[in-house]
Amino acid sequence: MEEDYMATSRNGHELKDMYNPETNTLDIRSNGLYPSNVLSNLCSNGFRFDGMVCGSMEGFLQSLKRKEPDKQRQICSMRGGNARKMSVTSWQTDQIVWWKGQAIDRQSDDYRQLIRRAYQAMFEQSERFRTALMQTRGITLIHTSGEENPFKTILTPSEFCSILTEMRDRYDRRDKTQELVEKSVCRKRLVYLHGFGSSAASGTVKALRELLSDVDVVAPDIPVDPAEALPFLRGLCMNVVPDVVVGTSMGGMYAQQMHGYRRICVNPAFEMSRKSTVLTVGTHEYFNLRKDGTAHFEITPEIIHHHAEMEAHQFDGITDEDRKMVWGLFADNDQQVNCEPLFLQHYNQVVHFSGGHRLDEHVIKDVLVPLIRKLIMANE
């Protein structure tokens, strides 16, 4: 179960207020009240970095101490508390750490750049971490526990707070500049989320770009594991700030969870874990090559379990405002998915069209695109 980081207690112990109004400082601690606890490396702010799954920043940092690729991958995927238990000191002898088979001097610029890139990836992909960090604008970040000798620790408190502060302030400046630029640019933005086994090179993406030549269509390759995909997509939307999010099939399931944006869920597959004929353990082939040239992907029992976990909470936190921003498009002859009854339990804006589960050019041109234009105009 996902931990409630907004809570005031954990396991019967009261969390501490780490903000000092006299010095205007926030001490980043895992046992602190929000946002202090979320900024801790022990917080389970999952992200994907250089093709590796990172269950937490602590997992990434501890994995750097291991040369063996399999061991590094295992530790990197761990949540904070479990990852910390895997700490070793053998790297201190020669000050060499490892990342994906490459030896890196702990005291080098290459190492510092690697750490900064990892934090940037977490910032972009973890909405929870990003929101918590940006709420500290104007506050001095400190970390009063930990080793300050860089030869004895993978990251000193000073290095840690410096990275977070620089990232926060840089984004704050960019945010203000980008807002001014966007006001002077007329082009609208659409994020398209593909279905299971598909990619950003699907025929639907090509058709949307042709029919909406005045709109920037952003189409990512969605990670296979929903534990990676959901934070990745939320981070993407945070950066792109789309006028509309469109998702088909499995992509419709993800689109519904992009709160705060106008969304169109086309034949959404809200119950992927129950699609035993589709979501099966083994190696599958993509309908279209991914951007990195990958042609196949693997489904594991863990991935199916992650789908089930996400599905159990996919409708959490829906507000009255959300209900005004979500549309469902349902085919009258969809032989693969029938999630309209589940959709109607939470939303009431539905459009029916003649066709099947897969969209054809007629439906895209005569049904989907007009609705997209309607929502874009409503967003002006």
Secondary structure, 3 states (H helix, E strand, C coil): CCCCCCCCEECCEECECCEECCCCEEECCCCECCCHHHHCCCCCCCEEECCEEECCHHHHHHHCCCCCHHHHHHHHCCCHHHHHCCCCCHHHCCCEEEECCEEEECCCHHHHHHHHHHHHHHHHHCHHHHHHHHCCCCCEEECCCCCCCCCCCCCCHHHHHHHHHHHHHHHHHHHHHHHHHHHHCCCEEEEEECCCCCCCCCHHHHHHHHHCCCEEEECCCCCCCHHHHHHHHHHHHHHHCCCEEEEECHHHHHHHCCCCCEEEEECCCCCHHHCCCCCCCEEEECCCCCCCCCCEEEECHHHHHHHHHHHCCCCCCCCHHHHHHEEEEEECCCCCCCCHHHHHCCCCCEEEECCCCCCCHHHHHHHHHHHHHHHHHHCC
